[in-house]
Amino acid sequence: MLKKEHKLKQRVNYQFVKGDIEWTPSVIVRMLVIAILGGLLSSYVGLGGGIIFGPVMLEFGVHPRVSSSTSMYMVMLSTFVAVVQFFFMGVLPLDYSFGF
């Protein structure tokens, strides 16, 4: 899908601006490899994926505001999923959580 969209932009002479990722085949493969390794590393260490992918997005030329907000969203999502998982496993200390 990214490759098709990139070719369409090239066909209509879209003017890429600073911060646009040009989804060439090499960039797609690099991003896929980084995503897999970053996902494994963040899950092994227990970090939110945003901590690893934020600098990667900056390296790919994504605008810092977009990179920061996307990183925080990934951290929020992984934290929410962990809380739900702990709740259903019965190991979430609700009395401590709510200050009772």
N, CA, C and O atoms as a printed pandas DataFrame, in Angstrom:
     atom_number atom_name residue_name chain_id  residue_number  x_coord  y_coord  z_coord
0              1         N          MET        A               1    0.815   -1.175    0.000
1              2        CA          MET        A               1    0.000    0.000    0.000
2              3         C          MET        A               1    0.872    1.258    0.000
3              4         O          MET        A               1    0.601    2.212   -0.728
4              5         N          LEU        A               2    1.920    1.246    0.824
5              6        CA          LEU        A               2    2.820    2.402    0.872
6              7         C          LEU        A               2    3.528    2.611   -0.460
7              8         O          LEU        A               2    3.705    3.739   -0.922
8              9         N          LYS        A               3    3.924    1.507   -1.059
9             10        CA          LYS        A               3    4.618    1.588   -2.346
10            11         C          LYS        A               3    3.694    2.156   -3.423
11            12         O          LYS        A               3    4.108    2.992   -4.225
12            13         N          LYS        A               4    2.437    1.696   -3.436
13            14        CA          LYS        A               4    1.463    2.205   -4.412
14            15         C          LYS        A               4    1.229    3.699   -4.215
15            16         O          LYS        A               4    1.203    4.467   -5.177
16            17         N          GLU        A               5    1.060    4.100   -2.963
17            18        CA          GLU        A               5    0.820    5.507   -2.668
18            19         C          GLU        A               5    2.006    6.370   -3.088
19            20         O          GLU        A               5    1.831    7.466   -3.621
20            21         N          HIS        A               6    3.213    5.865   -2.842
21            22        CA          HIS        A               6    4.414    6.612   -3.219
22            23         C          HIS        A               6    4.505    6.759   -4.742
23            24         O          HIS        A               6    4.843    7.831   -5.246
24            25         N          LYS        A               7    4.204    5.681   -5.469
25            26        CA          LYS        A               7    4.242    5.756   -6.940
26            27         C          LYS        A               7    3.187    6.723   -7.467
27            28         O          LYS        A               7    3.434    7.450   -8.429
28            29         N          LEU        A               8    2.007    6.733   -6.836
29            30        CA          LEU        A               8    0.959    7.663   -7.247
30            31         C          LEU        A               8    1.416    9.110   -7.035
31            32         O          LEU        A               8    1.199    9.963   -7.895
32            33         N          LYS        A               9    2.040    9.379   -5.903
33            34        CA          LYS        A               9    2.548   10.724   -5.639
34            35         C          LYS        A               9    3.600   11.127   -6.668
35            36         O          LYS        A               9    3.632   12.277   -7.106
36            37         N          GLN        A              10    4.453   10.193   -7.052
37            38        CA          GLN        A              10    5.470   10.496   -8.065
38            39         C          GLN        A              10    4.818   10.773   -9.417
39            40         O          GLN        A              10    5.248   11.664  -10.149
40            41         N          ARG        A              11    3.774   10.003   -9.744
41            42        CA          ARG        A              11    3.097   10.176  -11.030
42            43         C          ARG        A              11    2.432   11.537  -11.167
43            44         O          ARG        A              11    2.425   12.122  -12.250
44            45         N          VAL        A              12    1.872   12.044  -10.072
45            46        CA          VAL        A              12    1.177   13.333  -10.126
46            47         C          VAL        A              12    2.098   14.494   -9.752
47            48         O          VAL        A              12    1.640   15.615   -9.531
48            49         N          ASN        A              13    3.404   14.212   -9.686
49            50        CA          ASN        A              13    4.423   15.231   -9.370
50            51         C          ASN        A              13    4.180   15.905   -8.021
51            52         O          ASN        A              13    4.272   17.126   -7.893
52            53         N          TYR        A              14    3.873   15.094   -7.035
53            54        CA          TYR        A              14    3.705   15.599   -5.673
54            55         C          TYR        A              14    5.033   16.157   -5.183
55            56         O          TYR        A              14    6.076   15.526   -5.355
56            57         N          GLN        A              15    4.997   17.330   -4.578
57            58        CA          GLN        A              15    6.208   17.947   -4.056
58            59         C          GLN        A              15    6.428   17.471   -2.614
59            60         O          GLN        A              15    5.737   17.906   -1.693
60            61         N          PHE        A              16    7.387   16.586   -2.441
61            62        CA          PHE        A              16    7.704   16.106   -1.106
62            63         C          PHE        A              16    8.335   17.237   -0.309
63            64         O          PHE        A              16    9.204   17.951   -0.809
64            65         N          VAL        A              17    7.895   17.393    0.921
65            66        CA          VAL        A              17    8.441   18.427    1.795
66            67         C          VAL        A              17    9.274   17.767    2.878
67            68         O          VAL        A              17    9.238   16.549    3.053
68            69         N          LYS        A              18   10.022   18.585    3.600
69            70        CA          LYS        A              18   10.843   18.061    4.683
70            71         C          LYS        A              18    9.921   17.395    5.714
71            72         O          LYS        A              18    8.945   17.999    6.159
72            73         N          GLY        A              19   10.228   16.182    6.079
73            74        CA          GLY        A              19    9.404   15.431    7.023
74            75         C          GLY        A              19    8.575   14.342    6.358
75            76         O          GLY        A              19    8.099   13.428    7.030
76            77         N          ASP        A              20    8.398   14.435    5.030
77            78        CA          ASP        A              20    7.705   13.363    4.305
78            79         C          ASP        A              20    8.653   12.176    4.154
79            80         O          ASP        A              20    9.833   12.348    3.849
80            81         N          ILE        A              21    8.134   10.991    4.367
81            82        CA          ILE        A              21    8.935    9.790    4.126
82            83         C          ILE        A              21    8.654    9.345    2.702
83            84         O          ILE        A              21    7.498    9.164    2.318
84            85         N          GLU        A              22    9.691    9.172    1.934
85            86        CA          GLU        A              22    9.526    8.651    0.580
86            87         C          GLU        A              22    9.645    7.131    0.670
87            88         O          GLU        A              22   10.730    6.597    0.901
88            89         N          TRP        A              23    8.534    6.448    0.488
89            90        CA          TRP        A              23    8.452    5.012    0.715
90            91         C          TRP        A              23    8.993    4.223   -0.469
91            92         O          TRP        A              23    8.241    3.591   -1.212
92            93         N          THR        A              24   10.291    4.271   -0.628
93            94        CA          THR        A              24   10.943    3.461   -1.649
94            95         C          THR        A              24   11.065    2.034   -1.113
95            96         O          THR        A              24   10.960    1.823    0.096
96            97         N          PRO        A              25   11.284    1.055   -1.990
97            98        CA          PRO        A              25   11.402   -0.326   -1.489
98            99         C          PRO        A              25   12.474   -0.506   -0.414
99           100         O          PRO        A              25   12.271   -1.272    0.528
100          101         N          SER        A              26   13.602    0.178   -0.534
101          102        CA          SER        A              26   14.656    0.027    0.477
102          103         C          SER        A              26   14.222    0.607    1.826
103          104         O          SER        A              26   14.549    0.048    2.873
104          105         N          VAL        A              27   13.492    1.717    1.805
105          106        CA          VAL        A              27   13.004    2.312    3.052
106          107         C          VAL        A              27   11.965    1.401    3.699
107          108         O          VAL        A              27   11.948    1.256    4.921
108          109         N          ILE        A              28   11.105    0.790    2.898
109          110        CA          ILE        A              28   10.089   -0.119    3.433
110          111         C          ILE        A              28   10.751   -1.317    4.114
111          112         O          ILE        A              28   10.339   -1.715    5.204
112          113         N          VAL        A              29   11.762   -1.886    3.487
113          114        CA          VAL        A              29   12.460   -3.040    4.078
114          115         C          VAL        A              29   13.183   -2.624    5.355
115          116         O          VAL        A              29   13.135   -3.335    6.358
116          117         N          ARG        A              30   13.860   -1.462    5.319
117          118        CA          ARG        A              30   14.559   -0.981    6.522
118          119         C          ARG        A              30   13.578   -0.765    7.663
119          120         O          ARG        A              30   13.846   -1.163    8.796
120          121         N          MET        A              31   12.441   -0.135    7.372
121          122        CA          MET        A              31   11.447    0.133    8.413
122          123         C          MET        A              31   10.875   -1.167    8.959
123          124         O          MET        A              31   10.641   -1.273   10.163
124          125         N          LEU        A              32   10.646   -2.155    8.107
125          126        CA          LEU        A              32   10.127   -3.445    8.555
126          127         C          LEU        A              32   11.109   -4.132    9.498
127          128         O          LEU        A              32   10.715   -4.641   10.547
128          129         N          VAL        A              33   12.381   -4.146    9.128
129          130        CA          VAL        A              33   13.403   -4.779    9.972
130          131         C          VAL        A              33   13.520   -4.046   11.306
131          132         O          VAL        A              33   13.589   -4.678   12.360
132          133         N          ILE        A              34   13.543   -2.728   11.262
133          134        CA          ILE        A              34   13.646   -1.941   12.495
134          135         C          ILE        A              34   12.412   -2.157   13.368
135          136         O          ILE        A              34   12.534   -2.254   14.589
136          137         N          ALA        A              35   11.236   -2.233   12.765
137          138        CA          ALA        A              35   10.006   -2.442   13.535
138          139         C          ALA        A              35   10.019   -3.796   14.244
139          140         O          ALA        A              35    9.632   -3.893   15.408
140          141         N          ILE        A              36   10.458   -4.824   13.552
141          142        CA          ILE        A              36   10.508   -6.153   14.173
142          143         C          ILE        A              36   11.531   -6.183   15.304
143          144         O          ILE        A              36   11.237   -6.655   16.402
144          145         N          LEU        A              37   12.727   -5.680   15.034
145          146        CA          LEU        A              37   13.763   -5.676   16.076
146          147         C          LEU        A              37   13.386   -4.761   17.241
147          148         O          LEU        A              37   13.605   -5.105   18.402
148          149         N          GLY        A              38   12.824   -3.610   16.930
149          150        CA          GLY        A              38   12.401   -2.692   17.988
150          151         C          GLY        A              38   11.287   -3.266   18.834
151          152         O          GLY        A              38   11.287   -3.103   20.054
152          153         N          GLY        A              39   10.336   -3.937   18.204
153          154        CA          GLY        A              39    9.256   -4.578   18.950
154          155         C          GLY        A              39    9.769   -5.678   19.869
155          156         O          GLY        A              39    9.343   -5.787   21.019
156          157         N          LEU        A              40   10.682   -6.489   19.357
157          158        CA          LEU        A              40   11.266   -7.546   20.193
158          159         C          LEU        A              40   12.060   -6.949   21.350
159          160         O          LEU        A              40   11.919   -7.388   22.491
160          161         N          LEU        A              41   12.889   -5.956   21.063
161          162        CA          LEU        A              41   13.708   -5.335   22.101
162          163         C          LEU        A              41   12.849   -4.677   23.172
163          164         O          LEU        A              41   13.112   -4.830   24.365
164          165         N          SER        A              42   11.823   -3.947   22.751
165          166        CA          SER        A              42   10.989   -3.269   23.744
166          167         C          SER        A              42   10.202   -4.261   24.592
167          168         O          SER        A              42    9.978   -4.012   25.776
168          169         N          SER        A              43    9.780   -5.380   24.011
169          170        CA          SER        A              43    9.048   -6.366   24.808
170          171         C          SER        A              43    9.980   -7.128   25.740
171          172         O          SER        A              43    9.583   -7.478   26.852
172          173         N          TYR        A              44   11.211   -7.393   25.312
173          174        CA          TYR        A              44   12.165   -8.093   26.183
174          175         C          TYR        A              44   12.574   -7.235   27.369
175          176         O          TYR        A              44   12.748   -7.746   28.475
176          177         N          VAL        A              45   12.728   -5.948   27.149
177          178        CA          VAL        A              45   13.200   -5.056   28.195
178          179         C          VAL        A              45   12.041   -4.491   29.015
179          180         O          VAL        A              45   12.243   -4.038   30.141
180          181         N          GLY        A              46   10.842   -4.516   28.463
181          182        CA          GLY        A              46    9.678   -4.014   29.170
182          183         C          GLY        A              46    9.433   -2.534   28.940
183          184         O          GLY        A              46    8.732   -1.889   29.720
184          185         N          LEU        A              47    9.993   -2.006   27.901
185          186        CA          LEU        A              47    9.791   -0.597   27.568
186          187         C          LEU        A              47    8.603   -0.441   26.644
187          188         O          LEU        A              47    8.200   -1.389   25.970
188          189         N          GLY        A              48    8.047    0.749   26.616
189          190        CA          GLY        A              48    7.036    1.046   25.611
190          191         C          GLY        A              48    7.727    1.197   24.271
191          192         O          GLY        A              48    8.851    1.696   24.204
192          193         N          GLY        A              49    7.075    0.775   23.215
193          194        CA          GLY        A              49    7.681    0.845   21.883
194          195         C          GLY        A              49    8.041    2.253   21.452
195          196         O          GLY        A              49    8.945    2.439   20.638
196          197         N          GLY        A              50    7.345    3.249   21.989
197          198        CA          GLY        A              50    7.610    4.627   21.608
198          199         C          GLY        A              50    8.992    5.101   21.991
199          200         O          GLY        A              50    9.547    5.980   21.333
200          201         N          ILE        A              51    9.561    4.536   23.044
201          202        CA          ILE        A              51   10.893    4.937   23.483
202          203         C          ILE        A              51   11.930    4.528   22.448
203          204         O          ILE        A              51   12.944    5.206   22.281
204          205         N          ILE        A              52   11.686    3.440   21.763
205          206        CA          ILE        A              52   12.623    2.975   20.746
206          207         C          ILE        A              52   12.314    3.590   19.398
207          208         O          ILE        A              52   13.226    3.974   18.666
208          209         N          PHE        A              53   11.029    3.690   19.058
209          210        CA          PHE        A              53   10.666    4.144   17.718
210          211         C          PHE        A              53   10.702    5.654   17.545
211          212         O          PHE        A              53   10.744    6.135   16.413
212          213         N          GLY        A              54   10.685    6.417   18.640
213          214        CA          GLY        A              54   10.773    7.877   18.538
214          215         C          GLY        A              54   12.047    8.322   17.833
215          216         O          GLY        A              54   11.975    9.062   16.852
216          217         N          PRO        A              55   13.205    7.892   18.308
217          218        CA          PRO        A              55   14.447    8.264   17.610
218          219         C          PRO        A              55   14.536    7.699   16.191
219          220         O          PRO        A              55   15.134    8.317   15.311
220          221         N          VAL        A              56   13.943    6.531   15.974
221          222        CA          VAL        A              56   13.959    5.951   14.627
222          223         C          VAL        A              56   13.164    6.837   13.667
223          224         O          VAL        A              56   13.586    7.082   12.537
224          225         N          MET        A              57   12.016    7.308   14.131
225          226        CA          MET        A              57   11.217    8.185   13.269
226          227         C          MET        A              57   11.961    9.482   12.970
227          228         O          MET        A              57   11.890    9.997   11.854
228          229         N          LEU        A              58   12.670   10.006   13.956
229          230        CA          LEU        A              58   13.473   11.213   13.713
230          231         C          LEU        A              58   14.561   10.938   12.682
231          232         O          LEU        A              58   14.850   11.781   11.833
232          233         N          GLU        A              59   15.150    9.771   12.761
233          234        CA          GLU        A              59   16.201    9.394   11.802
234          235         C          GLU        A              59   15.648    9.290   10.385
235          236         O          GLU        A              59   16.350    9.580    9.417
236          237         N          PHE        A              60   14.396    8.877   10.267
237          238        CA          PHE        A              60   13.761    8.773    8.957
238          239         C          PHE        A              60   13.256   10.119    8.449
239          240         O          PHE        A              60   12.721   10.201    7.344
240          241         N          GLY        A              61   13.421   11.173    9.244
241          242        CA          GLY        A              61   13.054   12.502    8.802
242          243         C          GLY        A              61   11.640   12.924    9.152
243          244         O          GLY        A              61   11.137   13.902    8.600
244          245         N          VAL        A              62   10.986   12.205   10.063
245          246        CA          VAL        A              62    9.636   12.579   10.486
246          247         C          VAL        A              62    9.747   13.829   11.362
247          248         O          VAL        A              62   10.692   13.965   12.139
248          249         N          HIS        A              63    8.789   14.732   11.235
249          250        CA          HIS        A              63    8.792   15.965   12.014
250          251         C          HIS        A              63    8.821   15.625   13.511
251          252         O          HIS        A              63    8.132   14.700   13.941
252          253         N          PRO        A              64    9.608   16.360   14.310
253          254        CA          PRO        A              64    9.709   16.034   15.741
254          255         C          PRO        A              64    8.378   16.021   16.491
255          256         O          PRO        A              64    8.194   15.204   17.393
256          257         N          ARG        A              65    7.449   16.909   16.138
257          258        CA          ARG        A              65    6.151   16.895   16.828
258          259         C          ARG        A              65    5.379   15.615   16.523
259          260         O          ARG        A              65    4.739   15.041   17.403
260          261         N          VAL        A              66    5.444   15.181   15.284
261          262        CA          VAL        A              66    4.750   13.941   14.898
262          263         C          VAL        A              66    5.419   12.748   15.569
263          264         O          VAL        A              66    4.741   11.850   16.067
264          265         N          SER        A              67    6.741   12.741   15.583
265          266        CA          SER        A              67    7.483   11.652   16.216
266          267         C          SER        A              67    7.177   11.578   17.712
267          268         O          SER        A              67    6.957   10.494   18.251
268          269         N          SER        A              68    7.165   12.724   18.373
269          270        CA          SER        A              68    6.913   12.761   19.815
270          271         C          SER        A              68    5.501   12.299   20.146
271          272         O          SER        A              68    5.305   11.495   21.058
272          273         N          SER        A              69    4.519   12.802   19.411
273          274        CA          SER        A              69    3.142   12.418   19.716
274          275         C          SER        A              69    2.889   10.945   19.398
275          276         O          SER        A              69    2.161   10.272   20.127
276          277         N          THR        A              70    3.475   10.448   18.330
277          278        CA          THR        A              70    3.320    9.034   17.999
278          279         C          THR        A              70    3.984    8.157   19.051
279          280         O          THR        A              70    3.440    7.118   19.425
280          281         N          SER        A              71    5.158    8.564   19.532
281          282        CA          SER        A              71    5.857    7.805   20.577
282          283         C          SER        A              71    5.041    7.756   21.858
283          284         O          SER        A              71    4.920    6.701   22.479
284          285         N          MET        A              72    4.478    8.896   22.257
285          286        CA          MET        A              72    3.668    8.923   23.472
286          287         C          MET        A              72    2.404    8.079   23.320
287          288         O          MET        A              72    1.961    7.443   24.276
288          289         N          TYR        A              73    1.832    8.071   22.133
289          290        CA          TYR        A              73    0.652    7.235   21.881
290          291         C          TYR        A              73    1.014    5.756   22.022
291          292         O          TYR        A              73    0.251    4.986   22.606
292          293         N          MET        A              74    2.167    5.357   21.493
293          294        CA          MET        A              74    2.572    3.951   21.603
294          295         C          MET        A              74    2.822    3.572   23.050
295          296         O          MET        A              74    2.459    2.471   23.464
296          297         N          VAL        A              75    3.440    4.463   23.841
297          298        CA          VAL        A              75    3.667    4.181   25.256
298          299         C          VAL        A              75    2.339    4.070   25.988
299          300         O          VAL        A              75    2.157    3.167   26.805
300          301         N          MET        A              76    1.394    4.990   25.702
301          302        CA          MET        A              76    0.084    4.951   26.347
302          303         C          MET        A              76   -0.648    3.644   26.027
303          304         O          MET        A              76   -1.231    3.018   26.912
304          305         N          LEU        A              77   -0.613    3.245   24.761
305          306        CA          LEU        A              77   -1.311    2.033   24.353
306          307         C          LEU        A              77   -0.715    0.797   25.019
307          308         O          LEU        A              77   -1.458   -0.058   25.502
308          309         N          SER        A              78    0.607    0.687   25.053
309          310        CA          SER        A              78    1.225   -0.494   25.671
310          311         C          SER        A              78    0.983   -0.513   27.177
311          312         O          SER        A              78    0.817   -1.588   27.755
312          313         N          THR        A              79    0.960    0.649   27.825
313          314        CA          THR        A              79    0.672    0.711   29.254
314          315         C          THR        A              79   -0.770    0.305   29.537
315          316         O          THR        A              79   -1.030   -0.426   30.492
316          317         N          PHE        A              80   -1.703    0.769   28.721
317          318        CA          PHE        A              80   -3.105    0.409   28.890
318          319         C          PHE        A              80   -3.307   -1.098   28.737
319          320         O          PHE        A              80   -4.031   -1.713   29.520
320          321         N          VAL        A              81   -2.678   -1.680   27.745
321          322        CA          VAL        A              81   -2.807   -3.123   27.525
322          323         C          VAL        A              81   -2.223   -3.898   28.711
323          324         O          VAL        A              81   -2.779   -4.920   29.114
324          325         N          ALA        A              82   -1.112   -3.420   29.270
325          326        CA          ALA        A              82   -0.522   -4.086   30.431
326          327         C          ALA        A              82   -1.453   -4.013   31.642
327          328         O          ALA        A              82   -1.594   -4.994   32.371
328          329         N          VAL        A              83   -2.090   -2.859   31.862
329          330        CA          VAL        A              83   -3.018   -2.714   32.987
330          331         C          VAL        A              83   -4.207   -3.659   32.824
331          332         O          VAL        A              83   -4.615   -4.317   33.781
332          333         N          VAL        A              84   -4.757   -3.725   31.625
333          334        CA          VAL        A              84   -5.890   -4.626   31.378
334          335         C          VAL        A              84   -5.470   -6.076   31.596
335          336         O          VAL        A              84   -6.213   -6.862   32.183
336          337         N          GLN        A              85   -4.285   -6.422   31.122
337          338        CA          GLN        A              85   -3.787   -7.788   31.302
338          339         C          GLN        A              85   -3.611   -8.107   32.783
339          340         O          GLN        A              85   -4.014   -9.183   33.223
340          341         N          PHE        A              86   -3.028   -7.214   33.554
341          342        CA          PHE        A              86   -2.853   -7.440   34.989
342          343         C          PHE        A              86   -4.198   -7.550   35.694
343          344         O          PHE        A              86   -4.355   -8.351   36.616
344          345         N          PHE        A              87   -5.174   -6.742   35.260
345          346        CA          PHE        A              87   -6.505   -6.797   35.875
346          347         C          PHE        A              87   -7.140   -8.172   35.677
347          348         O          PHE        A              87   -7.662   -8.759   36.625
348          349         N          PHE        A              88   -7.096   -8.680   34.454
349          350        CA          PHE        A              88   -7.720   -9.971   34.182
350          351         C          PHE        A              88   -6.947  -11.137   34.776
351          352         O          PHE        A              88   -7.524  -12.196   35.023
352          353         N          MET        A              89   -5.667  -10.962   35.006
353          354        CA          MET        A              89   -4.882  -12.011   35.664
354          355         C          MET        A              89   -5.062  -11.979   37.183
355          356         O          MET        A              89   -4.652  -12.906   37.881
356          357         N          GLY        A              90   -5.671  -10.920   37.685
357          358        CA          GLY        A              90   -5.919  -10.814   39.121
358          359         C          GLY        A              90   -4.722  -10.352   39.922
359          360         O          GLY        A              90   -4.690  -10.557   41.135
360          361         N          VAL        A              91   -3.742   -9.741   39.295
361          362        CA          VAL        A              91   -2.551   -9.304   40.021
362          363         C          VAL        A              91   -2.454   -7.777   40.118
363          364         O          VAL        A              91   -1.413   -7.245   40.503
364          365         N          LEU        A              92   -3.523   -7.082   39.774
365          366        CA          LEU        A              92   -3.533   -5.631   39.872
366          367         C          LEU        A              92   -4.018   -5.242   41.265
367          368         O          LEU        A              92   -5.172   -5.504   41.604
368          369         N          PRO        A              93   -3.170   -4.628   42.072
369          370        CA          PRO        A              93   -3.594   -4.256   43.431
370          371         C          PRO        A              93   -4.519   -3.041   43.393
371          372         O          PRO        A              93   -4.061   -1.899   43.436
372          373         N          LEU        A              94   -5.816   -3.300   43.313
373          374        CA          LEU        A              94   -6.783   -2.215   43.179
374          375         C          LEU        A              94   -6.801   -1.289   44.396
375          376         O          LEU        A              94   -6.989   -0.082   44.249
376          377         N          ASP        A              95   -6.607   -1.843   45.599
377          378        CA          ASP        A              95   -6.605   -0.985   46.786
378          379         C          ASP        A              95   -5.437    0.001   46.736
379          380         O          ASP        A              95   -5.579    1.151   47.152
380          381         N          TYR        A              96   -4.320   -0.429   46.246
381          382        CA          TYR        A              96   -3.144    0.445   46.112
382          383         C          TYR        A              96   -3.358    1.429   44.944
383          384         O          TYR        A              96   -2.945    2.586   45.015
384          385         N          SER        A              97   -3.993    0.960   43.896
385          386        CA          SER        A              97   -4.187    1.782   42.711
386          387         C          SER        A              97   -5.092    2.983   42.966
387          388         O          SER        A              97   -4.826    4.078   42.470
388          389         N          PHE        A              98   -6.146    2.784   43.728
389          390        CA          PHE        A              98   -7.108    3.846   43.959
390          391         C          PHE        A              98   -6.889    4.573   45.283
391          392         O          PHE        A              98   -7.649    5.485   45.611
392          393         N          GLY        A              99   -5.891    4.199   46.035
393          394        CA          GLY        A              99   -5.560    4.881   47.263
394          395         C          GLY        A              99   -6.487    4.588   48.435
395          396         O          GLY        A              99   -6.640    5.423   49.327
396          397         N          PHE        A             100   -7.107    3.413   48.442
397          398        CA          PHE        A             100   -8.006    3.051   49.550
398          399         C          PHE        A             100   -7.226    2.593   50.748
399          400         O          PHE        A             100   -7.814    2.248   51.773
